[in-house]
Amino acid sequence: MKIRPFDIEKDFDAIKNWISDERTHVLWNANHLYFPLQKDDFKTLMREIDEKFHDAPYAAVSDEGEIVGFFCYSFNKETKEGMLKFVVVDGSKRGMGIGREMIRSAVDMAFENKEAEAVQLNVFSVNEHAKRCYESAGFVERGTTPDAFKYRDESWGRCNMAVKRENWVKA
């Protein structure tokens, strides 16, 4: 697997249909985007999070050249922590270890920055599949904020997970 910068003009069509239902869509982006995913909305969000947090979008590409995953990454110089956001894997490829491999590659990339002491992410506690994926990649839970997000008649906790450089074994 290779991690490369995401090119919205070239790559958007590959990811736009990975999430086919509204609940999963909201689990992925916490209502930052409307369902179904639209290119103009996605471009706007990518620009906004770049301006605000210096997030950069990345694509995970298989050895055959197929886009199989997407995530955004930023580094906070004050906390010395990287942050993964908007992590998603092609729905037809879930359960094959691709998410774990992509996350491990993303953390390897993050730790190329010698200042980075940890990499963190947030996941809704009801998203058990994603949480297990992050745990299998080496992340540990640091804390959960109960009832952090409302979706229809559901209330979801937000779980913060991290991996520290000192505990990391390169992929």
N, C-alpha and C positions, 0 to 999 in steps of 0.2 A: 504494500500500500504506500502511496505517496500523498503527502499533504502539499497543496499548492494554493496560492491566492485564488479566491472565488472571482470569476468574471461573470457578472450578472447578465451581460448580453449573450454570452456563449453558454452559460451554465443554468440559467433560470429554468428553462423548459425541462431540464432533467429533474429538478427538485419540486416543481410546483404541484405535482400530484402525489407526492409521497405520503401525504396525510389526507385521508379521504373522508374523515368525519370531523364534525365540529368539536367534540369533546377532546379528541386527541390533538387537534389543532391548538386548542386553548392550553392543554397541558404543555405543548411545545413552546408557545410564545406568550402566554399569560395575557391574552387580549391586546397585545401590541399590534396585531395585524387582524384584518377581517378574514373571515372564511367565506369562500375558498381563497387561497393565496393568489394575489394579483401582483404582477411585475412592478407597476408604478408604486403601490403601497410598500412593497419590499425594498425598492430603491430608496424611497423616502426614509424608511426605518434605518437602513444601512448607513445612509448619510447622517441621520440624527445621532445614532450611537457612535459613529466615528467622531463627530464634532464634540459630543459630550464626554465620551469615555475613551476615545481613541481605539475603539473596537475595530478589528479587521476581520473580514469574512474569509473563510477557508473552505476548500473542497477536499474531501478525501477521495482519491482516485485509485481504482483497482489496478492490478498489474496489466490488465487488458485495456486500460484507459477509460473505463466507465466510472462516472461519478457515483459513489456509493454513500457519501455522507457529507454533512455540512456542519460548521460551527463558527462562532465568532470568538475572538480572543483579544484581551487587553491586559496591560500590565500597569499596576498601581505602584508608582515609585515610593510613595509614602509608606504603604503597608508592606511593600516588597512581595506582593502576591499577584499572580496572574489570575485571570477570571475567564472561565469558559461560559459561553451563553449560546442559546438557540441551537443546541446540539440535536441533530436529527440524522437518522440513517434511512436509506431507501426501505420502505415498508416491505418490499418483496425480499429483502435481504436480512431482515431482523431474525435474531435467533441463530445466526451463523458465526458469531464472534466478531463481526465487522465493527460493531459499535465499540467493543472493548479495544480492538486493535487501533481504531481511529483515536480514541481517547488517550491511549498509551502513546501514540505517535504525537498527539497534540501536547502532552505533558513533556515528552522528550524535547520537542521544539521549544516549549516555554522555558525549560531548564537550560537551554543553550544560552539564555541570558543569565550570566553569573550572579546578577543581583537578585534573581528570583529565589525566594526562600520557600514558597509554597504556591500551589495552584488550587483555586477553589471553584465551586459551582453551586448553584441552587437547583433543587429539584422538588417538585411537589411530592409530598409523602404518599399520596395515592398512586403515584406513578412508580409502582413497585418494580416493574420490569427495568425501567431506566435506572432506578436506585441500585438494583442488583448488578447491572452492567457497570456502573461507576465503582461499586465495591470490588467487583472482580478485576477492575483496572487498577485498584490500589487506593481508592479514596475511602476516607472514613468520615463518619458523621461528626460534625462539631456541635450541632444544635438544631433544634426544630422550633419554628415559630408556629404555634397552633392557630388555626383559623386565619391564616394570612391572606387567603384569597377566596372569593366567592364565585362559584360557577353555578348558575341556575339555582337549584335547591341544595347544592353541595357546598361544603366548607372544607378547604384544603389547607393542610399545614405546609410550610415551606422549610425544607431541610437543607441546611448548608453543609456541604461536604468538602473536604480538602485532602491534599496529599502534600507532605513536606519533602523538601529536597533530601533531607537526611534519611528518609525512609524509602526513597525512590530507587528502584532498580531499572535501569534503562531497558527499553523494549528491544 
